Amino acid sequence: MKLPKLSPALALFLLSPAIGELLSGSAPPVEFFSPFGFVMLVSLYGSGAVIVRELKVRWNKGIGSVLLLGAAYGILEEGLMVCSFFNPGWPDLGQLAVYGRWLDINWVWAVMLTIYHAVYSITIPIVLVELAYPQNRRESWVSNRMFKAVFVLLTSIVVIGFVLFASISGYWPPFSQYLLTVLAMILFGYAAYKLPAEWGSCGKRPLPRLSLMWAIGAVGTFVFFFGFWLTPTLMPWWPIVLLFGPALVLLYTKLLKRYEWKEPSEKHRFTLVGGALAFFVVFAPLQELDTTRTDNPVGMGLVGLVFLVGLVLLGRRIWYASDAR
């Protein structure tokens, strides 16, 4: 019996949390696949990714708008739902609970997580699923009715999560912080709506060799994480570190905008994204050796292997399809 083919919307719905939480190690298998954790994470990330992708298609926008909407999603999750932007007791903060905290806002953490969600939780899953379903790349993946249902699901999860996390932690953010968060989301959403569809795809240089494109993705992820992990120790003055994330984004934006992405570029898009995820694939099994973790990282090695196999299989499909043209 032939198994039914997974729809692109459902694939994106599952892939976004799988990268953003599972592969990254933020929610290892024991946590990710628990009934409550799975429903919460898939509903949150999946809904956000599907909404961003649908807005991209319905607004006729490009990758730049996806990144901006991804940043808005990151603010929604971390600022509005779990309030990690503001709560000094958030368990994942570490030294960032005091380093970079000013006016009751965890500034360095907020910048880091906004960029992280924009790139790894939203944009990369969308790029991968569009590469996996090239025949549906320019189509809407959900009906208007389903789009509204997904929006209601996302809103409900955010409200439930806010009440749940605030009740557990005992931290209820002031209204001024919430207002600032909502305004930031609106600004990112408006910028995504106004950004031209061709932004970032009209460079004059031909796409480089694939090995260089892979290195660009891999180095970017490595510098991003180790920069935010190490600079608080090396740089006492946190405003300098606060600029690290935006500076890295601007550097990579300028670098990638130089290339002509309108030519057939499936191999280059896949290689760039594969390089960006290589850090997680390599780091996944190492997390099982970390004795300082307070959660249970058992199974992360298998997670890394599964993602590696999945990337290899998708890469083979892309290569065969490109060479057949």
C-alpha positions as CSV (number, residue, x, y, z in Angstrom):
1,M,0.0,0.0,0.0
2,K,1.4,3.4,-1.0
3,L,1.6,5.9,1.9
4,P,-0.2,9.2,1.4
5,K,2.1,12.1,0.5
6,L,2.7,14.7,3.2
7,S,1.3,18.0,2.2
8,P,3.8,20.9,2.1
9,A,1.8,22.8,4.8
10,L,2.0,19.8,7.1
11,A,5.6,19.3,6.4
12,L,6.4,22.9,7.3
13,F,4.1,22.6,10.4
14,L,6.3,19.7,11.7
15,L,9.7,20.8,10.4
16,S,9.7,24.3,12.0
17,P,9.6,23.0,15.6
18,A,11.8,20.1,14.7
19,I,14.6,22.5,13.8
20,G,13.9,25.3,16.2
21,E,13.5,23.1,19.3
22,L,14.5,19.5,18.7
23,L,17.6,19.7,16.5
24,S,18.9,22.7,18.4
25,G,18.7,20.8,21.7
26,S,16.4,23.4,23.3
27,A,13.8,20.6,23.7
28,P,15.6,17.2,23.5
29,P,13.6,14.1,22.6
30,V,12.3,13.3,26.1
31,E,10.8,16.8,26.3
32,F,9.9,17.3,22.6
33,F,8.0,14.1,22.2
34,S,6.1,14.2,25.5
35,P,2.4,14.6,24.7
36,F,2.1,18.1,26.2
37,G,5.4,19.3,24.9
38,F,4.8,18.1,21.4
39,V,1.3,19.7,21.1
40,M,2.6,23.0,22.5
41,L,5.7,23.2,20.4
42,V,4.3,22.0,17.1
43,S,1.2,24.2,17.5
44,L,3.3,27.3,18.3
45,Y,6.2,26.9,15.8
46,G,4.1,25.2,13.1
47,S,1.4,27.8,13.1
48,G,3.9,30.6,13.0
49,A,5.8,29.1,10.1
50,V,2.7,28.4,8.1
51,I,1.4,31.9,8.6
52,V,4.7,33.5,7.6
53,R,4.9,31.4,4.5
54,E,1.3,32.2,3.5
55,L,1.8,35.9,4.0
56,K,4.9,35.7,1.8
57,V,2.8,34.1,-1.0
58,R,-0.3,36.3,-0.6
59,W,1.7,39.5,-0.4
60,N,3.9,38.3,-3.3
61,K,7.1,38.8,-1.3
62,G,10.6,37.3,-1.1
63,I,13.1,36.0,1.4
64,G,13.6,39.4,3.0
65,S,10.0,39.6,4.1
66,V,10.2,36.1,5.4
67,L,13.1,37.1,7.6
68,L,11.3,40.1,8.9
69,L,8.1,38.2,9.6
70,G,10.3,35.5,11.3
71,A,11.7,38.2,13.6
72,A,8.1,39.2,14.4
73,Y,7.4,35.6,15.3
74,G,10.4,35.5,17.5
75,I,9.2,38.5,19.4
76,L,5.7,36.9,19.7
77,E,7.1,33.7,21.2
78,E,9.9,35.1,23.4
79,G,8.4,38.5,24.3
80,L,4.7,37.9,24.5
81,M,4.3,34.2,25.3
82,V,7.2,33.1,27.5
83,C,8.4,36.6,28.4
84,S,12.0,35.6,28.4
85,F,12.9,39.0,27.0
86,F,11.9,40.4,30.4
87,N,11.9,37.7,33.1
88,P,15.3,37.6,34.9
89,G,14.5,34.1,36.2
90,W,14.0,32.5,32.8
91,P,16.0,29.2,33.1
92,D,17.8,29.4,29.7
93,L,19.3,32.9,30.3
94,G,22.4,31.9,32.3
95,Q,24.7,34.9,32.6
96,L,22.4,36.9,30.3
97,A,20.0,37.2,33.2
98,V,22.3,40.0,34.5
99,Y,24.5,40.7,31.6
100,G,22.7,43.1,29.2
101,R,19.8,43.6,31.5
102,W,18.6,47.3,31.6
103,L,15.2,48.8,32.2
104,D,13.9,45.3,33.1
105,I,14.7,44.0,29.6
106,N,17.2,41.3,28.8
107,W,18.6,43.1,25.8
108,V,21.3,40.8,24.6
109,W,19.1,37.8,25.0
110,A,16.2,39.5,23.2
111,V,18.4,40.4,20.1
112,M,19.9,36.9,20.0
113,L,16.6,35.1,20.2
114,T,14.9,37.4,17.7
115,I,17.6,36.6,15.1
116,Y,17.6,32.9,16.0
117,H,13.9,32.5,15.4
118,A,13.9,34.6,12.3
119,V,16.6,32.5,10.6
120,Y,16.4,29.0,12.1
121,S,12.8,28.5,13.3
122,I,11.1,30.2,10.4
123,T,13.2,31.0,7.3
124,I,15.3,27.8,7.0
125,P,12.3,25.5,7.4
126,I,10.4,27.4,4.7
127,V,13.3,27.3,2.3
128,L,13.7,23.5,2.9
129,V,10.1,22.7,2.4
130,E,9.9,24.9,-0.8
131,L,12.9,23.0,-2.1
132,A,11.2,19.7,-1.3
133,Y,8.0,20.7,-3.1
134,P,9.3,22.7,-6.1
135,Q,6.0,22.2,-8.0
136,N,4.1,24.0,-5.1
137,R,6.7,26.7,-4.5
138,R,4.6,29.6,-5.7
139,E,1.3,28.3,-4.5
140,S,-0.7,29.0,-1.4
141,W,-0.6,25.9,0.8
142,V,-3.7,26.5,2.9
143,S,-7.2,27.7,2.2
144,N,-8.6,30.9,3.7
145,R,-10.5,28.9,6.2
146,M,-7.5,26.9,7.2
147,F,-5.4,30.1,7.4
148,K,-7.9,31.6,9.9
149,A,-7.9,28.3,11.9
150,V,-4.1,28.3,12.1
151,F,-4.2,32.0,13.2
152,V,-6.7,31.1,15.9
153,L,-4.5,28.2,17.0
154,L,-1.4,30.4,17.2
155,T,-3.3,33.0,19.2
156,S,-4.7,30.4,21.6
157,I,-1.3,28.8,22.2
158,V,0.3,32.2,22.9
159,V,-2.4,33.1,25.4
160,I,-2.3,29.6,27.1
161,G,1.5,29.7,27.2
162,F,1.6,33.2,28.7
163,V,-0.8,32.3,31.5
164,L,1.0,29.0,32.1
165,F,4.6,30.3,32.1
166,A,3.6,33.4,34.1
167,S,1.8,31.3,36.7
168,I,4.8,28.9,37.1
169,S,7.5,31.5,37.2
170,G,5.4,34.1,39.1
171,Y,6.7,36.8,36.7
172,W,4.0,39.0,35.2
173,P,5.6,41.6,32.9
174,P,4.5,45.3,33.2
175,F,2.2,46.7,30.6
176,S,4.9,49.0,29.2
177,Q,7.0,46.0,28.3
178,Y,4.2,44.3,26.6
179,L,3.3,47.5,24.7
180,L,6.9,47.8,23.5
181,T,6.8,44.1,22.3
182,V,3.6,44.6,20.4
183,L,5.0,47.8,18.7
184,A,8.2,45.9,17.7
185,M,6.1,43.1,16.1
186,I,4.0,45.7,14.2
187,L,7.1,47.4,12.9
188,F,8.7,44.2,11.6
189,G,5.4,43.1,10.1
190,Y,4.9,46.5,8.3
191,A,8.5,46.4,7.1
192,A,7.9,42.9,5.7
193,Y,4.8,44.2,3.9
194,K,6.6,47.1,2.3
195,L,9.8,45.4,1.4
196,P,10.0,44.8,-2.4
197,A,9.7,41.2,-3.5
198,E,12.9,41.3,-5.5
199,W,14.9,42.6,-2.5
200,G,18.1,40.6,-2.1
201,S,17.9,38.6,-5.3
202,C,19.2,41.1,-7.9
203,G,22.9,41.1,-7.3
204,K,25.3,41.3,-10.2
205,R,27.7,38.5,-9.2
206,P,27.1,35.0,-10.4
207,L,26.6,32.4,-7.6
208,P,29.9,31.1,-6.2
209,R,30.9,27.4,-6.1
210,L,28.9,25.3,-3.8
211,S,31.7,24.6,-1.4
212,L,31.9,28.3,-0.7
213,M,28.2,28.6,-0.3
214,W,28.2,25.8,2.3
215,A,31.1,27.4,4.2
216,I,29.1,30.7,4.3
217,G,26.2,29.0,6.0
218,A,28.4,27.0,8.3
219,V,30.6,29.8,9.4
220,G,27.6,32.1,9.9
221,T,25.9,29.7,12.4
222,F,29.2,29.0,14.2
223,V,30.0,32.7,14.6
224,F,26.5,33.6,15.7
225,F,26.3,31.0,18.5
226,F,29.9,31.3,19.8
227,G,29.8,35.0,19.5
228,F,26.9,35.3,21.8
229,W,28.2,32.6,24.1
230,L,31.8,34.0,24.4
231,T,31.5,37.7,24.1
232,P,29.7,38.3,27.4
233,T,32.8,36.8,29.1
234,L,35.3,38.7,26.9
235,M,33.5,42.0,26.7
236,P,32.4,43.6,30.0
237,W,30.5,46.4,28.3
238,W,27.3,44.8,27.1
239,P,26.1,47.5,24.6
240,I,29.0,46.4,22.4
241,V,27.8,42.8,22.4
242,L,24.3,44.1,21.8
243,L,25.5,45.3,18.4
244,F,27.1,42.0,17.5
245,G,23.9,40.3,16.3
246,P,22.7,43.2,14.0
247,A,26.2,43.6,12.7
248,L,26.4,40.0,11.7
249,V,23.0,40.2,10.0
250,L,24.1,43.3,8.1
251,L,27.3,41.6,7.0
252,Y,25.6,38.5,5.7
253,T,22.9,40.5,4.1
254,K,25.5,42.5,2.2
255,L,27.4,39.4,1.3
256,L,24.4,37.4,0.0
257,K,22.8,40.3,-1.8
258,R,25.8,40.5,-4.1
259,Y,24.7,37.4,-5.9
260,E,22.1,36.9,-8.7
261,W,19.6,34.6,-7.0
262,K,17.0,34.7,-9.9
263,E,19.0,32.2,-11.9
264,P,18.3,28.5,-11.1
265,S,19.7,28.4,-7.6
266,E,18.2,25.3,-5.9
267,K,21.6,23.7,-5.3
268,H,23.0,27.0,-3.8
269,R,19.9,27.6,-1.6
270,F,20.1,24.0,-0.3
271,T,23.9,24.2,0.2
272,L,23.6,27.5,2.1
273,V,20.9,26.1,4.4
274,G,22.7,22.8,4.8
275,G,25.8,24.6,5.9
276,A,23.8,26.6,8.4
277,L,22.3,23.4,9.9
278,A,25.7,21.5,10.0
279,F,26.5,23.2,13.3
280,F,23.4,21.6,14.9
281,V,24.0,18.2,13.3
282,V,27.5,18.0,14.6
283,F,26.6,19.5,18.0
284,A,23.6,17.2,18.6
285,P,25.5,14.1,19.7
286,L,27.9,16.2,21.8
287,Q,25.0,17.4,23.9
288,E,24.6,13.9,25.3
289,L,28.1,14.2,26.8
290,D,27.2,17.5,28.6
291,T,27.0,16.6,32.3
292,T,26.1,20.2,33.3
293,R,22.7,20.1,31.6
294,T,19.7,20.0,34.0
295,D,17.4,18.3,31.4
296,N,17.8,14.9,29.7
297,P,19.7,15.1,26.4
298,V,19.5,11.4,25.7
299,G,18.6,10.8,22.0
300,M,20.2,13.9,20.6
301,G,22.8,11.8,18.7
302,L,19.9,10.0,16.9
303,V,18.3,13.4,16.2
304,G,21.4,14.6,14.5
305,L,21.7,11.4,12.5
306,V,18.1,11.6,11.3
307,F,18.5,15.2,10.2
308,L,21.7,14.3,8.4
309,V,20.1,11.5,6.5
310,G,17.1,13.7,5.7
311,L,19.4,16.5,4.3
312,V,21.3,14.0,2.2
313,L,18.1,12.5,0.7
314,L,16.7,16.0,-0.1
315,G,20.0,17.0,-1.6
316,R,20.0,14.0,-3.9
317,R,16.5,14.9,-5.1
318,I,17.5,18.5,-5.8
319,W,20.7,17.4,-7.6
320,Y,18.8,14.8,-9.8
321,A,16.1,17.4,-10.6
322,S,18.6,20.1,-11.5
323,D,20.7,17.9,-13.6
324,A,17.6,16.5,-15.5
325,R,16.7,20.0,-16.7
